[in-house]
Amino acid sequence: MFKLPMVIIYMIIAFNITAFTAILLLNVLIINSPIAKVIACALTIGAWALAYINRDKVVTIF
């Protein structure tokens, strides 16, 4: 049995959201709304908080 830590999955998702937010804040995208930037920042904080909260959980594969 292989045990996969859930923090890996949460961190991959959180990193992708963080990259999107960074690109959004650098004004590279067409979206220039400050409300969208605040929502993206809040989503990033929430994703990293979930990764931290679920750092001890594991899933058994096979």
JOPE-V821318 format. One line per field, one symbol per residue. ss: DSSP state (~ for helix, > for strand, _ for the rest). Layout:
ss = ???
//
This chain:
ss = _>>>>~~~~~~~~~~~~~~~~~~~~________~~~~~~~~~~~~~~~~~~~~____>>>>_
//
